[in-house]
Amino acid sequence: MDALSETLRVVRLVGAIFLQGRFTAPWCYQSPPADSAAPLLEPGAERFVVFHLITEGDCCLELDGMTPMRLSAGDVIIFPQGHAHRMASEPGLEPATGVRLDAVLARRPRLVAYGGGGAMTRLVCGYLACDARLARMLLAGLPPVVRVNVRGSSGGAWLESSVRYALAEARSPRPGGEGVLSKLAEVLFIEVLRLYMLEQSAGRTGWLAGVGDRIVGGALAALHRQPAQAWTLEDLARVAGTSRSVLAERFQQLVGTSPMQYLTQWRMLLAANLLRRSNATLARIAEDIGYQSDTAFSRAFRREYGVPPAAWRRHQAAGADAR
């Protein structure tokens, strides 16, 4: 199993589709910074990533400091750093005003329809919420806007038709519609990452670039598959089919850290996931992620998170109760 699949298997992601837009030209929709929408959509989320899927027509994306980007049906865009942006029929239009964000998001998925009566554009907006450290890992090295077209993938047609079906179900009296939309939002986000890995150009860096690299990807897959193993650089180089020096240099270049430092970070992310989602003892968690004692594990966890694992678990439980 590759590192992306293993990461998504063990780490909890929360997604949802929260808005369905039906706009006629001329129109302009202002999307605020992700951090300002997060408390309304997913209270307590450490990291919040917004995405849009264009299902009909075309439109223009405007983001400060960037040349306007023309989007067409099938395009999905995500904003790894959560920048504010504008979606419009043409560049330079003033966004619609007068509706407060909390009112727009009070009912999900919210249908928003307005414009001047011209050409039709339909889109859906969704989000993914996750642990801040996981987000830093997955999204490292990505540009402010990531764009792929899902209609070019084998699963794209299924995804689009499934989203349309789930949106209709969410407005029906039958239960379960929002749950289906939540899962589809996660699948759509994952498909965007997979397509981006296939399309990314030479010279890109970051975790996704590492996963797609023959050498680094092999080492990452091994670390994710067996995090509790007592790995050495020599062991990893053997798995990756290269020398220690080549692996160390290539890993640092793409991922931004050494293989052994990365292993510690991945183990701590796994530990946080277990602390949040299970009642396992510290000794059991320590053993599961490769530490011979809970004392050694607690020291490593405190270096990464700033507090001992037991205190971190209590804090997470208190936050969940408050929500």
N, C-alpha and C positions, 0 to 999 in steps of 0.2 A: 504494500500500500504506500502511495506517495505521501509526502509531508502535508500537503494541503488536505487530502482526504482524511488523514489521521487527525489533523488538527480539528477539522469540522466534526469528526466523529466524537471527540471527547470533550470539546469546549462548547458551552451553551451560548447560542446566539438567539436573539429575540428580534423578530421582524414583523412588519405589518404594512399593508397598503392603506393609506389614510385619506387620499383625495383622488377624485376622478374629475378631470377637467374637460369641459366641452366648450371650446372657444371659437368665435368667428371673427375674422379680420375686420378692422384692426383691433388688436388686443395686446395687453401686457400684464403679466402676473409677476409680482415681486415675492421671492422666497427669502425669508430672513436667515440669518446665521443658524446653523443646526443647533447650537447651544441654547438659543432662545426658544426653539420649538420643543426641545427634549423634555423639559419639565411638564409640558402639556400632553405629550404623547407617551413618554416612557419615564415616569418619575424614578429617580435614583440611578438612571443609566450613566455609566462612567464615560462612554463614548457613543456618539450618535452620528450615523452616516445616512444622508438623504440620497435617494435616487429617483429618476424619472424615466418612464417608458413611453415613447411616442407610439400610439396605436393607429393613428390615422392622420394624414396630411403632413405638413411640415411646419417648422417654426425656427426661431432664432434664439440662441443662448447668449446672454451677455453677462460677463463677469469682469469686475474692475481690473484693469491692467492687462486684459486679454483681448485679442481681436474677436469680434462676434463670430459664433460658430453656428452654421446652418445644420439643422437636424431634420431627419426624415423618418417616416414610419418604420418601426423596427429598431430604431436607435434607443439605447439605454445609456444614460449618463449618471455617474456617481461623483460625489464631491468628497474625496478622502479627508480634506482638512475642514470641511463644513462651511465653506464660504457662502456668504449671501450672493444671490444671483437673480437675474431676470429672465423670464421666458416670454417671448413676444412674437407676433406675426412678422414684424420687421424691426431692425435696430432703431434705437433712438426714441421709441415711444415712451410716454409717461405711464407708469403702472397705475392700475385701478386703486382707488383709495376708499376709505369709509367703512371697511369691515375689519374688526379686530381679530387678531390671530386666534385668541381663545374661542371666539364665536365660530370661526371657520372650522376649528378642530373639535368642537363640542360633540359632534356626531361623526362617527367613522364607519365606513368611508364616506366622506362628504362629497356630494356632487356640486361642483362649481361651474356655472354656465353664464357666460356673458360675451360681449363683443359687438362689433358693428354690422354683423349680418353678412359678411363676406365669406371667404373660403374657410372651411371647417378644419379645426385641428383638435384631436382628442389625445389625451395623455393621462397616465396614472402616476401618482407620487407615492413613494414608500420609504421606509427607513429600516435600518438595521442597528440594533443596540448591542453592545458587547463590553467586555472588560477592556479597560484602557490599555493594558499591556498587550492584550491580544490584538487590538486595533493597531497599535504601534508596529507590531510584528507584521500583520497582514498587509498594512497599507504603506509601510516604509518605502520610500523611493518613488511613490506614485506622484504624477503631476496633479495640479489643482482640480482638473477635470479628467475623468476617464470615460471614454466613449467607445462603445462597441455596438454592432448591429446583430441582434439575435436571430434575424431572419436568415442569416447565413449559416447558422448552426443546425445540426440535426434535431435538436430539441426546441428550437426557437418557435416554430409554428405551434407545437404543443403548449409551450409556456404562454404564448399570447392568447390562444383560445381558452386555456385554463384560467387565466386572469379574468378574461371577459365573463366566463361562466361564473367564477367565484364572486365577482362584483354583483352580478345579477342575483346570486343566491344570498349575498349579504343584505340585499334590500327586501328579500322575501321573508315571510313569517317563519320559515323552517329554521330550526336551530343549527348551529355549527358553521355558518357562513364566514364569520370573522376568523374562526380557527383555520379554515381552509386558506383564506387570504394571508394569514400569518405565515403558514408554511410555504405558500407560493412566493411570498416576498423573500424568504430566505433562499429558496431555490433559484430565483431570478438573480439575486445578488451573487450567489456562488457561480452561476453560469457566466456572469459578467467577468468575474475574476478568472475563470478558466479560459474564456475567449481572449481576454487581455493577455494572458500568459502566452497564448499561441501567436498573437499578433504583435507583441512588443518588439521593438527594433533593437538592433545591436547597440551596446553601450549603456543600456538601462541597468540600474542597480536597485537593490531592495530585496526583500524576502521573496516576493513572487519571481523575481529574476533568478534568485538562487534556486528556487524549486524547479524552474525550467532549465537550469544548467545541468549538463551531464555529470560533471564532477561534484559540484556542490549539492545538487539535487539528490544524488546517491547518498551523500553523507547525511543530509537532512532527513531523508527517509529512514535511515538506520537509527538516528537519534530519536525520531518520533515513534518508531516502531518498538524500540527497546530502551526507553529512557532510564530504566533501573540498572542497565548493564554498566559495569565499570569500564567505560570507554577510555581509550587513550588515542592520541592523535595518530599513532601508528595503526591501530585497529581501524579507525575511520578511513585512513588513506587506503588501506587494503580493500575495504568494502567499496570505496569509490573508484578503485582501479588506478590510483595515481600515487605520487610520492607525498611524504609529509609536507615538504616545503611548498609544493604546488597546491595542495589542498589548503594549507594555512593561508597562503597568499590569495588564492581565488575566493575562499570563504570570506576573508576580511574585506576584499574588494566589493563583493556583491552584498553580503549580509551586514557588514559594518562592525563585526565583532569576531572573536576567535571561535573555533568550534567548541572548545571547552567552556568558554563563557556563555555561549549560546545554550549549551546543554543545561547549565545551571538555571538560566532564565526560563527555559522550557519546563524544567522540573518544578520551578516555583509557580509557574502558571498552572500546571497540572495540580499542584498542591492546593492552590487557591480554589480551583474548581472543585476539588474533593472536600475541602473545608466548607465551602458554600453549599454543596449539594448532598453531602452525606453526613452520617454520624460516626464515621470511622475515627478510631483513636489516632492521636498524633504518632504513636509508634507504628501503627499499621500504614498510615500515609507515608511516613518516612521510609518504611521498607518498600512500599509500592513504587516510589520514585527514585530509589537507589541510595538511600542513606542508611548507614549501619546502626544509627541511634537517633532517637527523637531529639536528643540534645544537639547533635550536629545539624539536624534538619532545622531546628528552631533558630539556630544561629544564622544559617543561610537564609531562612525566610525573613528574619528580622532585617538583615542587610538589604533585602530586596524591597520589602513592604514597610519597613520602619517600625513595626510592632511585632511581638511574638505571635505565632499562629493561633494560639488559644484566644488571645485578645482580639485578633482580627476576625476570627469566627464569631465571637460574641457581638462585635460591632456590626457584622453583616446580618446576623439574625435580628438584631434590634432594628436595623434599617428596613428589613423585610416586614417586620411586624408593624412598623410605623406606616408602611405603604398599604 
